[in-house]
Amino acid sequence: MSAAKCAECARLEREREAARAARDMSRVTDCNVLIKRHPDHSKQPAPAGRGRG
Ligand SMILES: [Zn+2]
């Protein structure tokens, strides 16, 4: 629904779907935790060409 937060979370979400399809609740919970704990959401990707050189 909403745009992917980051590549890692996008990958985790896909894995979570696969895990749920496989009825692997342990893995589903694992993915949920990893997604929630992912700290890269606040930070934005540094713009190339700008910054301290
Ligand atoms: Zn993330």
mmCIF file of the protein (N, C-alpha, C, O) and its ligand, coordinates in Angstrom:
data_MODEL
# 
_entry.id   MODEL 
# 
loop_
_entity.id 
_entity.type 
_entity.pdbx_number_of_molecules 
1 polymer     1 
2 non-polymer 1 
# 
_entity_poly.entity_id                      1 
_entity_poly.type                           'polypeptide(L)' 
_entity_poly.nstd_linkage                   no 
_entity_poly.nstd_monomer                   no 
_entity_poly.pdbx_seq_one_letter_code       MSAAKCAECARLEREREAARAARDMSRVTDCNVLIKRHPDHSKQPAPAGRGRG 
_entity_poly.pdbx_seq_one_letter_code_can   MSAAKCAECARLEREREAARAARDMSRVTDCNVLIKRHPDHSKQPAPAGRGRG 
_entity_poly.pdbx_strand_id                 A 
# 
loop_
_entity_poly_seq.entity_id 
_entity_poly_seq.num 
_entity_poly_seq.mon_id 
_entity_poly_seq.hetero 
1 1  MET n 
1 2  SER n 
1 3  ALA n 
1 4  ALA n 
1 5  LYS n 
1 6  CYS n 
1 7  ALA n 
1 8  GLU n 
1 9  CYS n 
1 10 ALA n 
1 11 ARG n 
1 12 LEU n 
1 13 GLU n 
1 14 ARG n 
1 15 GLU n 
1 16 ARG n 
1 17 GLU n 
1 18 ALA n 
1 19 ALA n 
1 20 ARG n 
1 21 ALA n 
1 22 ALA n 
1 23 ARG n 
1 24 ASP n 
1 25 MET n 
1 26 SER n 
1 27 ARG n 
1 28 VAL n 
1 29 THR n 
1 30 ASP n 
1 31 CYS n 
1 32 ASN n 
1 33 VAL n 
1 34 LEU n 
1 35 ILE n 
1 36 LYS n 
1 37 ARG n 
1 38 HIS n 
1 39 PRO n 
1 40 ASP n 
1 41 HIS n 
1 42 SER n 
1 43 LYS n 
1 44 GLN n 
1 45 PRO n 
1 46 ALA n 
1 47 PRO n 
1 48 ALA n 
1 49 GLY n 
1 50 ARG n 
1 51 GLY n 
1 52 ARG n 
1 53 GLY n 
# 
loop_
_struct_asym.id 
_struct_asym.entity_id 
A 1 
B 2 
# 
loop_
_chem_comp.id 
_chem_comp.type 
_chem_comp.mon_nstd_flag 
ALA 'L-peptide linking' y 
ARG 'L-peptide linking' y 
ASN 'L-peptide linking' y 
ASP 'L-peptide linking' y 
CYS 'L-peptide linking' y 
GLN 'L-peptide linking' y 
GLU 'L-peptide linking' y 
GLY 'peptide linking'   y 
HIS 'L-peptide linking' y 
ILE 'L-peptide linking' y 
LEU 'L-peptide linking' y 
LYS 'L-peptide linking' y 
MET 'L-peptide linking' y 
PRO 'L-peptide linking' y 
SER 'L-peptide linking' y 
THR 'L-peptide linking' y 
VAL 'L-peptide linking' y 
ZN  non-polymer         . 
# 
_pdbx_entity_nonpoly.entity_id   2 
_pdbx_entity_nonpoly.name        ? 
_pdbx_entity_nonpoly.comp_id     ZN 
# 
_pdbx_nonpoly_scheme.asym_id         B 
_pdbx_nonpoly_scheme.entity_id       2 
_pdbx_nonpoly_scheme.mon_id          ZN 
_pdbx_nonpoly_scheme.ndb_seq_num     1 
_pdbx_nonpoly_scheme.pdb_seq_num     101 
_pdbx_nonpoly_scheme.auth_seq_num    101 
_pdbx_nonpoly_scheme.pdb_mon_id      ZN 
_pdbx_nonpoly_scheme.auth_mon_id     ZN 
_pdbx_nonpoly_scheme.pdb_strand_id   A 
_pdbx_nonpoly_scheme.pdb_ins_code    . 
# 
loop_
_atom_site.group_PDB 
_atom_site.id 
_atom_site.type_symbol 
_atom_site.label_atom_id 
_atom_site.label_alt_id 
_atom_site.label_comp_id 
_atom_site.label_asym_id 
_atom_site.label_entity_id 
_atom_site.label_seq_id 
_atom_site.pdbx_PDB_ins_code 
_atom_site.Cartn_x 
_atom_site.Cartn_y 
_atom_site.Cartn_z 
_atom_site.occupancy 
_atom_site.B_iso_or_equiv 
_atom_site.pdbx_formal_charge 
_atom_site.auth_seq_id 
_atom_site.auth_comp_id 
_atom_site.auth_asym_id 
_atom_site.auth_atom_id 
_atom_site.pdbx_PDB_model_num 
ATOM   1   N  N  . MET A 1 1  ? 0.851  -1.202  0.000  1.00 0.00 ? 1   MET A N  1 
ATOM   2   C  CA . MET A 1 1  ? 0.000  0.000   0.000  1.00 0.00 ? 1   MET A CA 1 
ATOM   3   C  C  . MET A 1 1  ? 0.879  1.243   0.000  1.00 0.00 ? 1   MET A C  1 
ATOM   4   O  O  . MET A 1 1  ? 0.987  1.929   -1.016 1.00 0.00 ? 1   MET A O  1 
ATOM   5   N  N  . SER A 1 2  ? 1.499  1.530   1.119  1.00 0.00 ? 2   SER A N  1 
ATOM   6   C  CA . SER A 1 2  ? 2.380  2.693   1.152  1.00 0.00 ? 2   SER A CA 1 
ATOM   7   C  C  . SER A 1 2  ? 3.708  2.358   0.486  1.00 0.00 ? 2   SER A C  1 
ATOM   8   O  O  . SER A 1 2  ? 4.066  1.193   0.316  1.00 0.00 ? 2   SER A O  1 
ATOM   9   N  N  . ALA A 1 3  ? 4.412  3.393   0.122  1.00 0.00 ? 3   ALA A N  1 
ATOM   10  C  CA . ALA A 1 3  ? 5.689  3.179   -0.550 1.00 0.00 ? 3   ALA A CA 1 
ATOM   11  C  C  . ALA A 1 3  ? 6.668  2.451   0.375  1.00 0.00 ? 3   ALA A C  1 
ATOM   12  O  O  . ALA A 1 3  ? 6.590  2.550   1.599  1.00 0.00 ? 3   ALA A O  1 
ATOM   13  N  N  . ALA A 1 4  ? 7.556  1.746   -0.231 1.00 0.00 ? 4   ALA A N  1 
ATOM   14  C  CA . ALA A 1 4  ? 8.542  1.001   0.562  1.00 0.00 ? 4   ALA A CA 1 
ATOM   15  C  C  . ALA A 1 4  ? 9.410  1.971   1.342  1.00 0.00 ? 4   ALA A C  1 
ATOM   16  O  O  . ALA A 1 4  ? 9.845  3.001   0.829  1.00 0.00 ? 4   ALA A O  1 
ATOM   17  N  N  . LYS A 1 5  ? 9.652  1.611   2.612  1.00 0.00 ? 5   LYS A N  1 
ATOM   18  C  CA . LYS A 1 5  ? 10.461 2.488   3.447  1.00 0.00 ? 5   LYS A CA 1 
ATOM   19  C  C  . LYS A 1 5  ? 11.899 2.470   2.978  1.00 0.00 ? 5   LYS A C  1 
ATOM   20  O  O  . LYS A 1 5  ? 12.535 3.515   2.838  1.00 0.00 ? 5   LYS A O  1 
ATOM   21  N  N  . CYS A 1 6  ? 12.395 1.294   2.742  1.00 0.00 ? 6   CYS A N  1 
ATOM   22  C  CA . CYS A 1 6  ? 13.757 1.159   2.271  1.00 0.00 ? 6   CYS A CA 1 
ATOM   23  C  C  . CYS A 1 6  ? 13.925 -0.220  1.638  1.00 0.00 ? 6   CYS A C  1 
ATOM   24  O  O  . CYS A 1 6  ? 13.048 -1.077  1.751  1.00 0.00 ? 6   CYS A O  1 
ATOM   25  N  N  . ALA A 1 7  ? 15.027 -0.417  0.990  1.00 0.00 ? 7   ALA A N  1 
ATOM   26  C  CA . ALA A 1 7  ? 15.248 -1.676  0.290  1.00 0.00 ? 7   ALA A CA 1 
ATOM   27  C  C  . ALA A 1 7  ? 15.212 -2.849  1.262  1.00 0.00 ? 7   ALA A C  1 
ATOM   28  O  O  . ALA A 1 7  ? 14.665 -3.910  0.959  1.00 0.00 ? 7   ALA A O  1 
ATOM   29  N  N  . GLU A 1 8  ? 15.800 -2.639  2.427  1.00 0.00 ? 8   GLU A N  1 
ATOM   30  C  CA . GLU A 1 8  ? 15.850 -3.720  3.412  1.00 0.00 ? 8   GLU A CA 1 
ATOM   31  C  C  . GLU A 1 8  ? 14.446 -4.095  3.857  1.00 0.00 ? 8   GLU A C  1 
ATOM   32  O  O  . GLU A 1 8  ? 14.101 -5.277  3.897  1.00 0.00 ? 8   GLU A O  1 
ATOM   33  N  N  . CYS A 1 9  ? 13.638 -3.106  4.190  1.00 0.00 ? 9   CYS A N  1 
ATOM   34  C  CA . CYS A 1 9  ? 12.288 -3.390  4.640  1.00 0.00 ? 9   CYS A CA 1 
ATOM   35  C  C  . CYS A 1 9  ? 11.465 -4.009  3.513  1.00 0.00 ? 9   CYS A C  1 
ATOM   36  O  O  . CYS A 1 9  ? 10.657 -4.907  3.751  1.00 0.00 ? 9   CYS A O  1 
ATOM   37  N  N  . ALA A 1 10 ? 11.666 -3.538  2.313  1.00 0.00 ? 10  ALA A N  1 
ATOM   38  C  CA . ALA A 1 10 ? 10.942 -4.104  1.167  1.00 0.00 ? 10  ALA A CA 1 
ATOM   39  C  C  . ALA A 1 10 ? 11.263 -5.585  1.040  1.00 0.00 ? 10  ALA A C  1 
ATOM   40  O  O  . ALA A 1 10 ? 10.394 -6.413  0.768  1.00 0.00 ? 10  ALA A O  1 
ATOM   41  N  N  . ARG A 1 11 ? 12.523 -5.887  1.245  1.00 0.00 ? 11  ARG A N  1 
ATOM   42  C  CA . ARG A 1 11 ? 12.935 -7.284  1.160  1.00 0.00 ? 11  ARG A CA 1 
ATOM   43  C  C  . ARG A 1 11 ? 12.323 -8.089  2.311  1.00 0.00 ? 11  ARG A C  1 
ATOM   44  O  O  . ARG A 1 11 ? 11.875 -9.221  2.124  1.00 0.00 ? 11  ARG A O  1 
ATOM   45  N  N  . LEU A 1 12 ? 12.313 -7.492  3.489  1.00 0.00 ? 12  LEU A N  1 
ATOM   46  C  CA . LEU A 1 12 ? 11.772 -8.182  4.656  1.00 0.00 ? 12  LEU A CA 1 
ATOM   47  C  C  . LEU A 1 12 ? 10.275 -8.409  4.487  1.00 0.00 ? 12  LEU A C  1 
ATOM   48  O  O  . LEU A 1 12 ? 9.750  -9.455  4.869  1.00 0.00 ? 12  LEU A O  1 
ATOM   49  N  N  . GLU A 1 13 ? 9.602  -7.436  3.919  1.00 0.00 ? 13  GLU A N  1 
ATOM   50  C  CA . GLU A 1 13 ? 8.164  -7.587  3.724  1.00 0.00 ? 13  GLU A CA 1 
ATOM   51  C  C  . GLU A 1 13 ? 7.870  -8.737  2.759  1.00 0.00 ? 13  GLU A C  1 
ATOM   52  O  O  . GLU A 1 13 ? 6.932  -9.510  2.953  1.00 0.00 ? 13  GLU A O  1 
ATOM   53  N  N  . ARG A 1 14 ? 8.676  -8.827  1.743  1.00 0.00 ? 14  ARG A N  1 
ATOM   54  C  CA . ARG A 1 14 ? 8.493  -9.925  0.795  1.00 0.00 ? 14  ARG A CA 1 
ATOM   55  C  C  . ARG A 1 14 ? 8.765  -11.267 1.472  1.00 0.00 ? 14  ARG A C  1 
ATOM   56  O  O  . ARG A 1 14 ? 8.054  -12.250 1.262  1.00 0.00 ? 14  ARG A O  1 
ATOM   57  N  N  . GLU A 1 15 ? 9.801  -11.273 2.278  1.00 0.00 ? 15  GLU A N  1 
ATOM   58  C  CA . GLU A 1 15 ? 10.139 -12.519 2.976  1.00 0.00 ? 15  GLU A CA 1 
ATOM   59  C  C  . GLU A 1 15 ? 9.039  -12.889 3.962  1.00 0.00 ? 15  GLU A C  1 
ATOM   60  O  O  . GLU A 1 15 ? 8.722  -14.062 4.158  1.00 0.00 ? 15  GLU A O  1 
ATOM   61  N  N  . ARG A 1 16 ? 8.467  -11.859 4.577  1.00 0.00 ? 16  ARG A N  1 
ATOM   62  C  CA . ARG A 1 16 ? 7.391  -12.118 5.531  1.00 0.00 ? 16  ARG A CA 1 
ATOM   63  C  C  . ARG A 1 16 ? 6.191  -12.750 4.814  1.00 0.00 ? 16  ARG A C  1 
ATOM   64  O  O  . ARG A 1 16 ? 5.560  -13.673 5.328  1.00 0.00 ? 16  ARG A O  1 
ATOM   65  N  N  . GLU A 1 17 ? 5.897  -12.239 3.632  1.00 0.00 ? 17  GLU A N  1 
ATOM   66  C  CA . GLU A 1 17 ? 4.795  -12.812 2.860  1.00 0.00 ? 17  GLU A CA 1 
ATOM   67  C  C  . GLU A 1 17 ? 5.070  -14.278 2.536  1.00 0.00 ? 17  GLU A C  1 
ATOM   68  O  O  . GLU A 1 17 ? 4.184  -15.127 2.635  1.00 0.00 ? 17  GLU A O  1 
ATOM   69  N  N  . ALA A 1 18 ? 6.302  -14.556 2.149  1.00 0.00 ? 18  ALA A N  1 
ATOM   70  C  CA . ALA A 1 18 ? 6.682  -15.924 1.820  1.00 0.00 ? 18  ALA A CA 1 
ATOM   71  C  C  . ALA A 1 18 ? 6.590  -16.808 3.054  1.00 0.00 ? 18  ALA A C  1 
ATOM   72  O  O  . ALA A 1 18 ? 6.126  -17.946 2.988  1.00 0.00 ? 18  ALA A O  1 
ATOM   73  N  N  . ALA A 1 19 ? 7.038  -16.268 4.178  1.00 0.00 ? 19  ALA A N  1 
ATOM   74  C  CA . ALA A 1 19 ? 7.005  -17.031 5.414  1.00 0.00 ? 19  ALA A CA 1 
ATOM   75  C  C  . ALA A 1 19 ? 5.556  -17.318 5.819  1.00 0.00 ? 19  ALA A C  1 
ATOM   76  O  O  . ALA A 1 19 ? 5.229  -18.409 6.285  1.00 0.00 ? 19  ALA A O  1 
ATOM   77  N  N  . ARG A 1 20 ? 4.713  -16.326 5.630  1.00 0.00 ? 20  ARG A N  1 
ATOM   78  C  CA . ARG A 1 20 ? 3.305  -16.525 5.996  1.00 0.00 ? 20  ARG A CA 1 
ATOM   79  C  C  . ARG A 1 20 ? 2.668  -17.577 5.088  1.00 0.00 ? 20  ARG A C  1 
ATOM   80  O  O  . ARG A 1 20 ? 1.864  -18.402 5.522  1.00 0.00 ? 20  ARG A O  1 
ATOM   81  N  N  . ALA A 1 21 ? 3.054  -17.520 3.820  1.00 0.00 ? 21  ALA A N  1 
ATOM   82  C  CA . ALA A 1 21 ? 2.543  -18.513 2.868  1.00 0.00 ? 21  ALA A CA 1 
ATOM   83  C  C  . ALA A 1 21 ? 2.981  -19.910 3.274  1.00 0.00 ? 21  ALA A C  1 
ATOM   84  O  O  . ALA A 1 21 ? 2.263  -20.889 3.067  1.00 0.00 ? 21  ALA A O  1 
ATOM   85  N  N  . ALA A 1 22 ? 4.175  -19.986 3.857  1.00 0.00 ? 22  ALA A N  1 
ATOM   86  C  CA . ALA A 1 22 ? 4.698  -21.278 4.289  1.00 0.00 ? 22  ALA A CA 1 
ATOM   87  C  C  . ALA A 1 22 ? 4.236  -21.617 5.707  1.00 0.00 ? 22  ALA A C  1 
ATOM   88  O  O  . ALA A 1 22 ? 4.636  -22.635 6.273  1.00 0.00 ? 22  ALA A O  1 
ATOM   89  N  N  . ARG A 1 23 ? 3.389  -20.753 6.275  1.00 0.00 ? 23  ARG A N  1 
ATOM   90  C  CA . ARG A 1 23 ? 2.856  -20.950 7.630  1.00 0.00 ? 23  ARG A CA 1 
ATOM   91  C  C  . ARG A 1 23 ? 3.994  -21.020 8.649  1.00 0.00 ? 23  ARG A C  1 
ATOM   92  O  O  . ARG A 1 23 ? 3.929  -21.755 9.634  1.00 0.00 ? 23  ARG A O  1 
ATOM   93  N  N  . ASP A 1 24 ? 5.020  -20.246 8.385  1.00 0.00 ? 24  ASP A N  1 
ATOM   94  C  CA . ASP A 1 24 ? 6.160  -20.223 9.309  1.00 0.00 ? 24  ASP A CA 1 
ATOM   95  C  C  . ASP A 1 24 ? 6.026  -18.978 10.188 1.00 0.00 ? 24  ASP A C  1 
ATOM   96  O  O  . ASP A 1 24 ? 6.649  -17.948 9.929  1.00 0.00 ? 24  ASP A O  1 
ATOM   97  N  N  . MET A 1 25 ? 5.215  -19.092 11.214 1.00 0.00 ? 25  MET A N  1 
ATOM   98  C  CA . MET A 1 25 ? 4.911  -17.934 12.050 1.00 0.00 ? 25  MET A CA 1 
ATOM   99  C  C  . MET A 1 25 ? 6.159  -17.390 12.750 1.00 0.00 ? 25  MET A C  1 
ATOM   100 O  O  . MET A 1 25 ? 6.269  -16.191 13.004 1.00 0.00 ? 25  MET A O  1 
ATOM   101 N  N  . SER A 1 26 ? 7.078  -18.276 13.052 1.00 0.00 ? 26  SER A N  1 
ATOM   102 C  CA . SER A 1 26 ? 8.319  -17.828 13.693 1.00 0.00 ? 26  SER A CA 1 
ATOM   103 C  C  . SER A 1 26 ? 9.041  -16.840 12.796 1.00 0.00 ? 26  SER A C  1 
ATOM   104 O  O  . SER A 1 26 ? 9.526  -15.804 13.249 1.00 0.00 ? 26  SER A O  1 
ATOM   105 N  N  . ARG A 1 27 ? 9.102  -17.175 11.524 1.00 0.00 ? 27  ARG A N  1 
ATOM   106 C  CA . ARG A 1 27 ? 9.788  -16.306 10.569 1.00 0.00 ? 27  ARG A CA 1 
ATOM   107 C  C  . ARG A 1 27 ? 8.986  -15.032 10.336 1.00 0.00 ? 27  ARG A C  1 
ATOM   108 O  O  . ARG A 1 27 ? 9.555  -13.955 10.159 1.00 0.00 ? 27  ARG A O  1 
ATOM   109 N  N  . VAL A 1 28 ? 7.670  -15.162 10.336 1.00 0.00 ? 28  VAL A N  1 
ATOM   110 C  CA . VAL A 1 28 ? 6.820  -13.982 10.153 1.00 0.00 ? 28  VAL A CA 1 
ATOM   111 C  C  . VAL A 1 28 ? 7.072  -12.985 11.276 1.00 0.00 ? 28  VAL A C  1 
ATOM   112 O  O  . VAL A 1 28 ? 7.238  -11.789 11.033 1.00 0.00 ? 28  VAL A O  1 
ATOM   113 N  N  . THR A 1 29 ? 7.098  -13.484 12.496 1.00 0.00 ? 29  THR A N  1 
ATOM   114 C  CA . THR A 1 29 ? 7.359  -12.614 13.642 1.00 0.00 ? 29  THR A CA 1 
ATOM   115 C  C  . THR A 1 29 ? 8.748  -12.012 13.553 1.00 0.00 ? 29  THR A C  1 
ATOM   116 O  O  . THR A 1 29 ? 8.956  -10.841 13.871 1.00 0.00 ? 29  THR A O  1 
ATOM   117 N  N  . ASP A 1 30 ? 9.684  -12.818 13.120 1.00 0.00 ? 30  ASP A N  1 
ATOM   118 C  CA . ASP A 1 30 ? 11.055 -12.337 12.980 1.00 0.00 ? 30  ASP A CA 1 
ATOM   119 C  C  . ASP A 1 30 ? 11.116 -11.169 12.011 1.00 0.00 ? 30  ASP A C  1 
ATOM   120 O  O  . ASP A 1 30 ? 11.757 -10.154 12.282 1.00 0.00 ? 30  ASP A O  1 
ATOM   121 N  N  . CYS A 1 31 ? 10.453 -11.320 10.897 1.00 0.00 ? 31  CYS A N  1 
ATOM   122 C  CA . CYS A 1 31 ? 10.463 -10.259 9.884  1.00 0.00 ? 31  CYS A CA 1 
ATOM   123 C  C  . CYS A 1 31 ? 9.774  -9.014  10.435 1.00 0.00 ? 31  CYS A C  1 
ATOM   124 O  O  . CYS A 1 31 ? 10.231 -7.895  10.201 1.00 0.00 ? 31  CYS A O  1 
ATOM   125 N  N  . ASN A 1 32 ? 8.681  -9.204  11.162 1.00 0.00 ? 32  ASN A N  1 
ATOM   126 C  CA . ASN A 1 32 ? 7.974  -8.059  11.727 1.00 0.00 ? 32  ASN A CA 1 
ATOM   127 C  C  . ASN A 1 32 ? 8.876  -7.279  12.667 1.00 0.00 ? 32  ASN A C  1 
ATOM   128 O  O  . ASN A 1 32 ? 8.907  -6.049  12.643 1.00 0.00 ? 32  ASN A O  1 
ATOM   129 N  N  . VAL A 1 33 ? 9.600  -8.000  13.483 1.00 0.00 ? 33  VAL A N  1 
ATOM   130 C  CA . VAL A 1 33 ? 10.501 -7.351  14.437 1.00 0.00 ? 33  VAL A CA 1 
ATOM   131 C  C  . VAL A 1 33 ? 11.602 -6.604  13.697 1.00 0.00 ? 33  VAL A C  1 
ATOM   132 O  O  . VAL A 1 33 ? 11.922 -5.462  14.026 1.00 0.00 ? 33  VAL A O  1 
ATOM   133 N  N  . LEU A 1 34 ? 12.167 -7.249  12.714 1.00 0.00 ? 34  LEU A N  1 
ATOM   134 C  CA . LEU A 1 34 ? 13.262 -6.635  11.968 1.00 0.00 ? 34  LEU A CA 1 
ATOM   135 C  C  . LEU A 1 34 ? 12.786 -5.357  11.280 1.00 0.00 ? 34  LEU A C  1 
ATOM   136 O  O  . LEU A 1 34 ? 13.498 -4.354  11.250 1.00 0.00 ? 34  LEU A O  1 
ATOM   137 N  N  . ILE A 1 35 ? 11.577 -5.407  10.730 1.00 0.00 ? 35  ILE A N  1 
ATOM   138 C  CA . ILE A 1 35 ? 11.040 -4.238  10.034 1.00 0.00 ? 35  ILE A CA 1 
ATOM   139 C  C  . ILE A 1 35 ? 10.803 -3.101  11.028 1.00 0.00 ? 35  ILE A C  1 
ATOM   140 O  O  . ILE A 1 35 ? 11.109 -1.942  10.749 1.00 0.00 ? 35  ILE A O  1 
ATOM   141 N  N  . LYS A 1 36 ? 10.258 -3.448  12.178 1.00 0.00 ? 36  LYS A N  1 
ATOM   142 C  CA . LYS A 1 36 ? 9.949  -2.409  13.171 1.00 0.00 ? 36  LYS A CA 1 
ATOM   143 C  C  . LYS A 1 36 ? 11.214 -1.809  13.750 1.00 0.00 ? 36  LYS A C  1 
ATOM   144 O  O  . LYS A 1 36 ? 11.275 -0.617  14.052 1.00 0.00 ? 36  LYS A O  1 
ATOM   145 N  N  . ARG A 1 37 ? 12.214 -2.646  13.897 1.00 0.00 ? 37  ARG A N  1 
ATOM   146 C  CA . ARG A 1 37 ? 13.445 -2.163  14.527 1.00 0.00 ? 37  ARG A CA 1 
ATOM   147 C  C  . ARG A 1 37 ? 14.392 -1.509  13.537 1.00 0.00 ? 37  ARG A C  1 
ATOM   148 O  O  . ARG A 1 37 ? 15.435 -0.978  13.918 1.00 0.00 ? 37  ARG A O  1 
ATOM   149 N  N  . HIS A 1 38 ? 14.026 -1.550  12.275 1.00 0.00 ? 38  HIS A N  1 
ATOM   150 C  CA . HIS A 1 38 ? 14.949 -0.979  11.296 1.00 0.00 ? 38  HIS A CA 1 
ATOM   151 C  C  . HIS A 1 38 ? 15.075 0.523   11.524 1.00 0.00 ? 38  HIS A C  1 
ATOM   152 O  O  . HIS A 1 38 ? 14.076 1.240   11.472 1.00 0.00 ? 38  HIS A O  1 
ATOM   153 N  N  . PRO A 1 39 ? 16.264 0.997   11.770 1.00 0.00 ? 39  PRO A N  1 
ATOM   154 C  CA . PRO A 1 39 ? 16.500 2.384   12.145 1.00 0.00 ? 39  PRO A CA 1 
ATOM   155 C  C  . PRO A 1 39 ? 16.762 3.298   10.949 1.00 0.00 ? 39  PRO A C  1 
ATOM   156 O  O  . PRO A 1 39 ? 16.988 4.494   11.129 1.00 0.00 ? 39  PRO A O  1 
ATOM   157 N  N  . ASP A 1 40 ? 16.734 2.765   9.763  1.00 0.00 ? 40  ASP A N  1 
ATOM   158 C  CA . ASP A 1 40 ? 17.116 3.570   8.597  1.00 0.00 ? 40  ASP A CA 1 
ATOM   159 C  C  . ASP A 1 40 ? 15.946 4.367   8.039  1.00 0.00 ? 40  ASP A C  1 
ATOM   160 O  O  . ASP A 1 40 ? 16.071 4.950   6.962  1.00 0.00 ? 40  ASP A O  1 
ATOM   161 N  N  . HIS A 1 41 ? 14.823 4.413   8.729  1.00 0.00 ? 41  HIS A N  1 
ATOM   162 C  CA . HIS A 1 41 ? 13.653 5.105   8.196  1.00 0.00 ? 41  HIS A CA 1 
ATOM   163 C  C  . HIS A 1 41 ? 13.740 6.602   8.433  1.00 0.00 ? 41  HIS A C  1 
ATOM   164 O  O  . HIS A 1 41 ? 13.314 7.390   7.589  1.00 0.00 ? 41  HIS A O  1 
ATOM   165 N  N  . SER A 1 42 ? 14.278 6.995   9.554  1.00 0.00 ? 42  SER A N  1 
ATOM   166 C  CA . SER A 1 42 ? 14.388 8.420   9.854  1.00 0.00 ? 42  SER A CA 1 
ATOM   167 C  C  . SER A 1 42 ? 15.406 9.085   8.948  1.00 0.00 ? 42  SER A C  1 
ATOM   168 O  O  . SER A 1 42 ? 15.230 10.209  8.477  1.00 0.00 ? 42  SER A O  1 
ATOM   169 N  N  . LYS A 1 43 ? 16.474 8.343   8.727  1.00 0.00 ? 43  LYS A N  1 
ATOM   170 C  CA . LYS A 1 43 ? 17.546 8.905   7.905  1.00 0.00 ? 43  LYS A CA 1 
ATOM   171 C  C  . LYS A 1 43 ? 17.192 8.825   6.424  1.00 0.00 ? 43  LYS A C  1 
ATOM   172 O  O  . LYS A 1 43 ? 16.532 7.894   5.962  1.00 0.00 ? 43  LYS A O  1 
ATOM   173 N  N  . GLN A 1 44 ? 17.647 9.818   5.717  1.00 0.00 ? 44  GLN A N  1 
ATOM   174 C  CA . GLN A 1 44 ? 17.438 9.813   4.277  1.00 0.00 ? 44  GLN A CA 1 
ATOM   175 C  C  . GLN A 1 44 ? 18.768 9.561   3.583  1.00 0.00 ? 44  GLN A C  1 
ATOM   176 O  O  . GLN A 1 44 ? 19.827 9.926   4.095  1.00 0.00 ? 44  GLN A O  1 
ATOM   177 N  N  . PRO A 1 45 ? 18.706 8.937   2.423  1.00 0.00 ? 45  PRO A N  1 
ATOM   178 C  CA . PRO A 1 45 ? 19.935 8.666   1.682  1.00 0.00 ? 45  PRO A CA 1 
ATOM   179 C  C  . PRO A 1 45 ? 20.662 9.946   1.327  1.00 0.00 ? 45  PRO A C  1 
ATOM   180 O  O  . PRO A 1 45 ? 20.072 10.870  0.767  1.00 0.00 ? 45  PRO A O  1 
ATOM   181 N  N  . ALA A 1 46 ? 21.916 10.000  1.646  1.00 0.00 ? 46  ALA A N  1 
ATOM   182 C  CA . ALA A 1 46 ? 22.707 11.194  1.398  1.00 0.00 ? 46  ALA A CA 1 
ATOM   183 C  C  . ALA A 1 46 ? 22.722 11.522  -0.088 1.00 0.00 ? 46  ALA A C  1 
ATOM   184 O  O  . ALA A 1 46 ? 23.019 10.665  -0.920 1.00 0.00 ? 46  ALA A O  1 
ATOM   185 N  N  . PRO A 1 47 ? 22.404 12.754  -0.409 1.00 0.00 ? 47  PRO A N  1 
ATOM   186 C  CA . PRO A 1 47 ? 22.394 13.180  -1.812 1.00 0.00 ? 47  PRO A CA 1 
ATOM   187 C  C  . PRO A 1 47 ? 23.796 13.179  -2.402 1.00 0.00 ? 47  PRO A C  1 
ATOM   188 O  O  . PRO A 1 47 ? 24.727 13.737  -1.821 1.00 0.00 ? 47  PRO A O  1 
ATOM   189 N  N  . ALA A 1 48 ? 23.934 12.567  -3.525 1.00 0.00 ? 48  ALA A N  1 
ATOM   190 C  CA . ALA A 1 48 ? 25.265 12.484  -4.139 1.00 0.00 ? 48  ALA A CA 1 
ATOM   191 C  C  . ALA A 1 48 ? 25.684 13.843  -4.662 1.00 0.00 ? 48  ALA A C  1 
ATOM   192 O  O  . ALA A 1 48 ? 24.869 14.594  -5.198 1.00 0.00 ? 48  ALA A O  1 
ATOM   193 N  N  . GLY A 1 49 ? 26.922 14.145  -4.507 1.00 0.00 ? 49  GLY A N  1 
ATOM   194 C  CA . GLY A 1 49 ? 27.465 15.403  -5.037 1.00 0.00 ? 49  GLY A CA 1 
ATOM   195 C  C  . GLY A 1 49 ? 27.351 16.547  -4.072 1.00 0.00 ? 49  GLY A C  1 
ATOM   196 O  O  . GLY A 1 49 ? 27.867 17.633  -4.336 1.00 0.00 ? 49  GLY A O  1 
ATOM   197 N  N  . ARG A 1 50 ? 26.663 16.323  -2.915 1.00 0.00 ? 50  ARG A N  1 
ATOM   198 C  CA . ARG A 1 50 ? 26.510 17.410  -1.959 1.00 0.00 ? 50  ARG A CA 1 
ATOM   199 C  C  . ARG A 1 50 ? 27.020 16.985  -0.588 1.00 0.00 ? 50  ARG A C  1 
ATOM   200 O  O  . ARG A 1 50 ? 26.788 15.849  -0.175 1.00 0.00 ? 50  ARG A O  1 
ATOM   201 N  N  . GLY A 1 51 ? 27.693 17.851  0.108  1.00 0.00 ? 51  GLY A N  1 
ATOM   202 C  CA . GLY A 1 51 ? 28.218 17.494  1.419  1.00 0.00 ? 51  GLY A CA 1 
ATOM   203 C  C  . GLY A 1 51 ? 29.670 17.918  1.548  1.00 0.00 ? 51  GLY A C  1 
ATOM   204 O  O  . GLY A 1 51 ? 30.210 18.667  0.734  1.00 0.00 ? 51  GLY A O  1 
ATOM   205 N  N  . ARG A 1 52 ? 30.273 17.406  2.607  1.00 0.00 ? 52  ARG A N  1 
ATOM   206 C  CA . ARG A 1 52 ? 31.673 17.772  2.807  1.00 0.00 ? 52  ARG A CA 1 
ATOM   207 C  C  . ARG A 1 52 ? 32.557 16.983  1.868  1.00 0.00 ? 52  ARG A C  1 
ATOM   208 O  O  . ARG A 1 52 ? 32.474 15.758  1.783  1.00 0.00 ? 52  ARG A O  1 
ATOM   209 N  N  . GLY A 1 53 ? 33.357 17.670  1.207  1.00 0.00 ? 53  GLY A N  1 
ATOM   210 C  CA . GLY A 1 53 ? 34.195 16.991  0.247  1.00 0.00 ? 53  GLY A CA 1 
ATOM   211 C  C  . GLY A 1 53 ? 35.574 16.967  0.758  1.00 0.00 ? 53  GLY A C  1 
ATOM   212 O  O  . GLY A 1 53 ? 36.468 16.434  0.099  1.00 0.00 ? 53  GLY A O  1 
HETATM 213 ZN ZN . ZN  B 2 .  ? 13.822 -0.206  6.744  1.00 0.00 2 101 ZN  A ZN 1 
# 
